Amino acid sequence: MESVTLDELDRRLIHALQLDGRMSFSRIAAAIGAQERTVARRYNRLRSRLVLRVVGILDSRRIGMLEWIVRVRCAPEVADALAAQLAQRDDTSWIAPLAGGAELTCMIRTPPPGGEGQRPFFEQLARTQGVRDVSAACLLRPVAGVGGWAGRMGALSEAEQALLRAPEPEPEPESAGPLEATHPTIVWSAADNHLMRVLSKDARAGLGQLTAATGWSESTVRRRIGQLREAGVLAFEVEVDPALFGFGVEALMWLEVAPAGLRTVTTALSLHSQVAFAALTTGATAVFAIVECLDADALCDYLSTELARLPAVTRVETALTRSRTKRAGPLLMPAIGSRPGPNRPVAR
């Protein structure tokens, strides 16, 4: 990524895109008091420099899949290559080697228990050369960070946000096509897979590209995107390095929480500006969280003050990320890693 400093317009644009990743530049420009050409030019500049990307994210649980938070302990010399291999898979996201070099974390999507593909992946990963231990916690429910991290959503006033959240006029409906616009049940199809494949790379892809991928008309594509968003299946995420907002330390946390205090703890985490993401999970710890802080002192303050005010949290394990090999969307270029070796079963 080229060295870039975000100015006020950049931050306002990012905030607007987090409210709606497919919002038109004309609408953003009208709300923030800038010219449409300026907004479009600024977005294209940030995207071309690999600073910013808007991607579509699928809530796999709503279509019968499972998501897992996976910890892989490995030999330090294979950590980066293993992260690069995992990053090339379509079913992985949020891959981060941890500081210290002997562990990485990622999220992976699998079929439900008994489904094809789940067991072989974990078995193959455990047998990969250099891997010493694999543990996986099933993500039960996101509790913070859904719809955008608060740390990058402070550039617009409440009035500007309200203006941008106002619904746009619906286009004229067409005659019944391959979708029932008002049907409450989401039935996943092959065309939906094609739609998501495009949106996961670029949530702002044009209607022409989406119609070519799905075989649907433009109005059907618009309607389907609206259905999926309303049902909570599809969300938009703005990928941007927190360091560009001044947050130099990213920490992963595994929290042991007394069952009676889960609701209190998750509600509190959803209000903490440092928490970029948090979820209830299976496993020895009930809550997983990603925290963004200005520096190590700020992380210490968060642990000893805001987190310490939650008595139901009985134990916290904290690890710092060293880098991000992959964020929410698929890689747009070959991953950086070693050349293929004799034992690389996890890449496909």
N, C-alpha and C positions, 0 to 999 in steps of 0.2 A: 504494500500500500504506500502510495506517495505521501510525503509529509504534507499535511493539510491542517489548517487551523479553522475551526468553525466560528463564523461570526453570528450576529443576532439573526440575520435573515435565514442562515442555514438552520439554526435551532428552531426558528418558527416554522420553517418548511418541514423539518423532521417531526415536530409535534403534530402538525396538521396531517401528515401522512400516517402517523400512528393512529389517529382517529379514524381514518379511512384510507387504506392504501391505494384505492383506485379513484380517489377523488380527483376531479379535473383540476388542471392548473388554473383555469379561469376562476373557478370557485375559491380555490386557495388564495389566489391573488386578490380577489375582491374582499375576502375576510381579513387579510393581513395588511392591506393597503399598499400593495406592490403591483407592478405591471405583470401581466401574464407572461410576456416574453422573458422578463427577468426571472420569474419563478421557474419557468421551464429550463432556461439556460443554467440556472443554479443547480437544479436537480440533475441535469445531464452532466454537468461538470463533476459533481460529487460521485455520480454513478460511474462515470468513465474512469475516475481515479480509484475505483474500488473502495471508496469511503462509505458508500451508502447503497443498500439494496432493499427493495420491498419484496417480500416473498409471501406466498400463501402457505398457511400451516393447516394441516388436517388433524382434527381431534379424532385419533384412531379409535378411541373407545366407543364413539358414537356409531361406528360402522362395524362393530364386532371384533376389533383388534385390541391388542394390549400394548402398552408402552412400559418400558423398563429403564430404570436408572442403573447402569452397569459400572462396577468398579473393577478394573483390571490391574493387578499387581504383576509387575514384569521386571526383567533385567533392564537396568538403565540404558544399555546400548541398543535395545530394540524398541524403546518407547515411542520415539518419533516415527519410525518406520511402521509400527503397528497402528499408530493413530492415522497415518496417511492411508494405510490399507483400509481401515474401517471407514474413513471419510469417503471412499469411492463407492460405498454401498448406498443404494437408494433408501434403505430403511434405517439409517443412522442419522443422528443430529447431535449438536452441542458437544462435540468432542474436544476434550481439553486435557493435555498432559499436565500433571501436577508438579509444582515446585518440588525439587528433590530428585526427579527423574525416574522414579521406580514405580509410578502409578499413573493411570489415566482414567478418565470417566467419559461416559457417553450415554446417550439415550438411543434405544432401539425399539422398533415396532415389530411385533410378531403376531401370528395368528393366536387365537385363544388356546387354552390347554387342550391337548389332543390334536390340535391342528398341525398340518404339515409345515415344516420349516422352523418351528420353535426350538425343539430339542436339539436338532443337528447343529444349529448355529452355536448354542452355548457349549455343546460338546466339542465342536471344532475349535472354538476360541480357546477353551481350556487346554486343548492338545497342541496349540500353536507354539512353535519353538520360542523360548524365552518367557512365556507366560507362566507365572508361578501360582496365581490364584485368581478366580473370577467369582464375584458375588453380584447378584442382581436383585433389586427391589422393584416390585410392580407399582407403577404410578396409579394410585386409586382415584385421586381428585386434585386438580390444581386449586390452590387457595390464594395465591398472590401472583401478580405479574401478568395475569391474563388481560390482554387488551393493551399492553404496553407498560414499561417500567416507569414509575413516577419520576425517577431521576432525570429523565430526558423529556418530561412533559410539563415543564414549567414556563415555557416561552410564550404561550398564548394566554390572554386574559380570559376570564369566565365568559364574557360577552362574545369574544371571538370564537371560543369553543362551542358555545351555544349556536352561533350562526353556522358553523361548519357541521354541527350534528343535526341541524334541521333537515328533514327528509327532502330529497330531490323529487321533482314531479315524475311520476311513472310514465314510461312511454306507452303509446297506444297498444293494447293487447292484440295479438294475432290469433288466428284460428287455432284450435287445438292441435298441438304437435306431439313430439315424443314425450313431453313432460306434462304432468297435471300441476299447474301453478299453485293451486290451493291445497293440494293433498298434504296432510300433516305428516305422513310417514316418509322418511328418507330411504329410498331403495337405491343401493349403490350399483352402478353399471360400469361397463367397460368404457363408455364415453366419459363418465365421471373421472375415471383413472387418467384418461388423456387430458381432460381439463386440468386436473390437479398437477399433472406432470409439467404443464406449461406454467401454471400459476406459481408452482413451487420454485421455479427459476426466476420468474419475473411476474409479480402480481399485477403489474401495470401493462402487461401484454395487451396489444390491441385486439379489438373484436375480430378482425380478419384472421389473425393468428389463431384465436380461440375457436372460431367457426371451422377453420381448416383442420384443427386437431380433433374436433368432436363430431363434425358432420351436421351440427345444429345450425339454425339461423341465428342472426345476431340477437333478436329479441328473446329467443329461447336461451341463449347463453346468459344474457342479462338476468333472466328470470331464475335460472338455475343457480347462479352465483348468489342471488338474493335469498333463495330457499336455503342454500347451504349455510349462509351466514346467519340467517334467522334461527336455524336449527342448532347453531353452535358447532357445526361440523367444520366450517371454514372460518379462519381468522387471518388477519394480515399482520405481519411482523416487520418492523423496520430493523434491518441489520446494520448496526453501526458500533464501532468500538467504543466502550464506555470511557476509555482513556481520553478520547476527544472531548469529553465533557469534564475532564479533570479527575476522573476516578481511576487512580493508578493501581488499586488493589482489588482483585476479585477473589472472594473466598467461597468455598463450598462448605456447607454445614449439614451435619446429620444430628438431629435433635431427638433425644429420648424424652417422651412426654407422657405424663400420667393420663390414662384414658379420659378421666373426668375433666381434664383441663384442655383437651384437644380443641374444642370450639373456641375457648378463650385465647389460646395460643395462636391458632390460625387466623382469627379475627385481628389480633394485634399485628401479626406479620403482614397482613394485607394492608395495614396502615403505615408500616415503617417504610420511609422513603429509601432506605438502603437496600431493601429486599427487591431484587429484580425478578425473582421467581421463587415460589415455594409450593410444595405439594405434599399431600398425605400419601404414604407409601406402606407397603408391607415390609417385613424384616425387623431386625432388632431395634431400629430407630423408626419412629412413626412419621417424622417430618424431614423432608429434604429441602434445603434452601440455597439459593445463590445470592450472595450479598456483594454489593459494589460500594467501595469506600474510597475516600480521597487518598489515604495512605495507611500505614500500619497503625499509627496512633489513633486514627479515626475508627479502625476496626476494633482496636482495644476498647475504645470508649463505647462502641456499640455493644460489645459483649458484656462489658461491666455495668452498663446502665440500662438501656432499653431491653436487652434480652434478659438481664438479671432481674427485671421487674416481673418476670413471668414465673411464678413459683412452680408451676406444673412442669416446667422444663427441668429435668433432673440431671441431664448430662448433655454436653455438646462436644462433638468432634469437628474440628475445623481444618481445612486444607486450602492452600493457596494455589490457584491455577498459574501455570507458567506461560501459557499461550492458548490460542483457540485455533485448532486445526480445521474445525467446521462449526458453523452456527446453525441456524434453523433450516436454511435452504441447501440444495445440492451444490457441489462444487462446480464452478464454471470453467475450471482449468485443471490440468493434471495435478494430482496431489504430489507434494514434495516428499520423497522417501527413497529408500534404498532400492536398487534394482531387484527384480524378482529373485528370491532365494529358493532353497530346496523345500521349505515348509511354510506356505502362505495360504492356508485353507480359508481364512476368513474373508479374503477379497474375492469378488465374483465379477 
